């Protein structure tokens, strides 16, 4: 089957992303699970580290000499959480679609069996 993705694996992905050349923005596109019958395609825009709004982190207390590094760590954690959330939502949507498809296939197979049984019984009764 598919390899399982955990938060540690996503953190490794984010670490590699931080090593890439700088970009202004990036987007994550994934399927958000709504219910068993439907999902919605969502696009989440991610700002670069340089363009991040540090006011989000003002509620936290930082050591003065470490503030920039700690805010960068928080940014990386937030990015990892966003990516992990997208992966989990996408997996839930995929599993829901598979479950619905299997339910429909089972229902269709049951209908075919009923029709074949009726056809067989009519043929058997006609032979009698």
C-alpha positions in Angstrom: 0.0 0.0 0.0 0.9 3.6 0.3 3.5 4.7 2.7 2.0 6.3 5.8 2.9 10.0 6.3 3.3 11.2 9.8 4.2 14.6 11.3 7.8 13.7 11.5 7.9 13.0 7.8 6.2 16.3 7.1 8.8 18.1 9.2 11.5 16.5 7.1 9.7 17.8 4.0 9.5 21.3 5.5 13.2 21.2 6.3 14.0 20.4 2.7 11.6 23.2 1.6 13.5 25.7 3.7 16.7 24.8 1.9 15.2 25.6 -1.5 15.7 29.0 -3.2 13.5 31.7 -1.7 10.0 32.2 -3.2 7.4 34.9 -2.4 4.4 32.5 -2.2 3.5 28.9 -2.7 0.1 27.1 -2.7 -1.1 23.8 -1.4 -4.1 22.3 -3.3 -5.9 19.4 -1.6 -9.3 17.9 -1.2 -11.1 18.9 2.0 -13.4 16.3 3.4 -17.0 17.6 3.8 -19.0 14.4 4.3 -19.1 10.9 3.0 -20.8 12.0 -0.2 -18.7 15.0 -1.1 -15.4 16.9 -0.8 -14.2 20.3 -1.9 -11.0 21.2 -3.6 -9.2 23.9 -1.6 -6.1 26.0 -2.3 -4.1 27.4 0.6 -1.6 30.1 -0.1 1.6 30.2 2.0 3.7 33.3 2.4 7.5 33.2 2.4 9.4 33.5 5.6 10.4 37.1 4.7 6.8 38.0 4.1 5.3 36.4 7.1 3.2 38.4 9.4 5.1 38.3 12.7 2.2 39.9 14.6 0.7 36.4 14.8 3.6 35.5 17.1 3.5 38.6 19.3 1.3 36.8 21.8 4.3 34.6 22.7 7.2 35.8 24.8 10.7 35.4 23.3 14.2 35.9 24.5 15.3 39.1 22.9 18.5 37.6 21.4 16.6 34.5 20.1 13.4 36.1 18.9 14.1 35.9 15.2 15.2 32.2 15.4 12.2 31.3 17.5 9.8 33.0 15.2 11.4 31.2 12.3 10.9 27.9 14.2 7.3 28.8 14.8 6.9 29.6 11.1 8.3 26.2 10.2 6.1 24.4 12.7 3.0 26.3 11.3 4.0 25.3 7.8 4.4 21.7 8.8 1.1 21.7 10.5 -0.6 23.2 7.5 0.9 20.6 5.2 0.1 17.8 7.5 -3.5 19.0 7.9 -3.8 19.1 4.1 -2.4 15.5 3.8 -4.8 14.2 6.4 -7.9 16.0 4.9 -6.9 14.6 1.4 -6.5 11.1 2.8 -9.9 11.3 4.5 -11.5 12.5 1.2 -9.8 9.6 -0.7 -10.9 7.0 1.8 -14.5 8.4 1.7 -14.5 8.2 -2.1 -13.2 4.6 -2.0 -15.8 3.6 0.6 -18.6 5.2 -1.4 -17.4 3.4 -4.6 -17.2 0.1 -2.9 -20.7 0.6 -1.4 -22.1 1.3 -4.8 -20.3 -1.7 -6.4 -21.7 -4.0 -3.7 -25.2 -2.6 -4.2 -24.9 -3.1 -8.0 -23.6 -6.6 -7.5 -26.6 -7.4 -5.3 -29.0 -6.1 -7.9 -27.4 -8.2 -10.6 -27.6 -11.3 -8.4 -31.3 -10.7 -7.8 -32.0 -10.3 -11.5 -29.9 -13.4 -12.4 -31.8 -15.4 -9.7 -35.1 -14.3 -11.1 -34.0 -15.2 -14.6 -32.7 -18.6 -13.5 -36.0 -19.3 -11.6 -38.1 -18.4 -14.6 -36.1 -20.7 -16.8 -36.3 -23.5 -14.3 -40.1 -23.1 -13.9 -40.5 -23.0 -17.7 -38.7 -26.3 -18.0 -41.0 -27.9 -15.5 
